[in-house]
């Protein structure tokens, strides 16, 4: 199993981020973790990063400024989109959202909240 050097969390829920950071800290496969509150800020970071591409982006759908779907549309337009591994982590269990997520090549999986150790382990199976 590969170590995940850099993980970006894109979510505006402080409680979820707190819990997820605790879970990631307990998991020895995740090293550095950075959080973003909206898609616009993360897109600016990805655009301006000099080769510092995250191994994993944990993405919520419902956020202010730029929601998860808008973020994915912009990410898919980036020339280096094949380097991104996005895992949608959302409270949505809507079948339409699950199907919509499959339209984006950068999305590897759709994981429903709440997040636990088993769901994080499932994410690691992609590496």
C-alpha positions in Angstrom: 0.0 0.0 0.0 1.4 3.4 -1.0 1.8 6.2 1.4 -0.2 9.3 0.6 2.3 12.2 0.8 -0.1 15.1 0.3 -3.9 15.2 0.9 -6.1 18.2 0.3 -9.5 18.4 2.1 -12.1 20.7 0.4 -15.0 21.1 2.8 -16.5 24.1 4.6 -17.8 22.0 7.7 -15.4 22.7 10.5 -16.6 19.7 12.6 -16.2 17.3 9.7 -12.7 18.6 9.0 -11.8 18.3 12.7 -12.9 14.6 12.8 -11.4 13.8 9.4 -8.0 15.3 10.4 -8.1 13.1 13.6 -8.8 10.0 11.5 -6.1 10.9 9.0 -3.6 11.6 11.8 -4.2 8.1 13.2 -3.7 6.5 9.8 0.0 6.1 9.2 -0.5 6.1 5.4 -1.4 9.8 5.3 1.4 12.3 5.7 0.7 16.0 5.0 -2.9 17.2 5.0 -4.1 20.7 4.1 -7.6 22.0 4.2 -9.5 24.4 2.0 -12.9 26.0 2.7 -14.0 26.6 -0.9 -13.1 25.4 -4.4 -11.9 28.8 -5.6 -9.0 28.8 -3.1 -8.0 25.3 -3.9 -8.1 26.0 -7.7 -5.8 29.0 -7.1 -3.4 26.8 -5.1 -3.4 24.0 -7.8 -2.9 26.6 -10.6 0.0 28.3 -8.8 1.6 25.2 -7.3 4.9 24.4 -8.8 4.7 20.6 -9.2 3.2 20.2 -5.7 0.2 18.2 -6.7 -1.7 16.4 -4.0 -2.0 12.6 -4.2 -5.6 12.9 -2.9 -8.4 15.5 -2.9 -11.2 14.8 -0.5 -14.1 16.9 -1.9 -17.5 17.9 -0.5 -20.2 18.8 -3.0 -22.1 21.5 -1.1 -19.9 24.5 -0.4 -19.9 28.3 -0.8 -18.2 30.4 -3.5 -17.5 27.4 -5.8 -19.4 24.2 -5.0 -17.9 20.7 -5.6 -19.5 20.3 -9.1 -18.2 23.6 -10.3 -14.8 22.8 -8.8 -14.7 19.4 -10.7 -15.7 21.1 -14.0 -12.7 23.5 -13.7 -10.4 20.7 -12.5 -11.3 18.6 -15.6 -10.3 21.5 -17.8 -6.8 21.6 -16.4 -4.1 20.2 -18.6 -2.7 18.1 -15.8 -6.1 16.7 -14.7 -4.8 13.1 -15.0 -2.6 13.6 -12.0 -5.6 14.2 -9.6 -7.3 11.6 -7.5 -10.6 13.1 -6.2 -12.7 11.3 -3.7 -16.1 12.9 -3.1 -17.0 12.8 0.6 -20.5 14.1 1.1 -23.6 13.6 3.1 -25.6 13.2 -0.1 -26.9 9.7 -0.9 -28.8 10.9 -4.0 -28.4 8.4 -6.8 -28.2 11.3 -9.2 -25.1 12.7 -7.5 -23.5 9.3 -7.6 -24.2 9.0 -11.3 -23.0 12.6 -11.9 -19.7 11.9 -10.2 -19.0 9.2 -12.7 -18.9 11.8 -15.5 -15.6 13.2 -14.1 -12.4 11.3 -14.9 -10.7 12.8 -11.8 -13.3 11.3 -9.4 -12.1 7.9 -8.2 -14.9 7.2 -5.7 -18.1 8.6 -4.1 -18.0 8.1 -0.3 -20.9 9.0 1.9 -20.4 10.7 5.3 -19.9 10.0 8.1 -16.3 9.0 7.4 -14.7 6.2 9.4 -11.5 4.1 9.4 -13.0 1.5 7.1 -14.0 4.2 4.5 -10.5 5.6 4.6 -9.0 2.2 4.1 -11.2 1.7 1.0 -9.7 4.9 -0.4 -6.2 3.5 0.1 -7.1 0.5 -2.1 -6.8 2.9 -5.1 -3.0 3.2 -4.6 
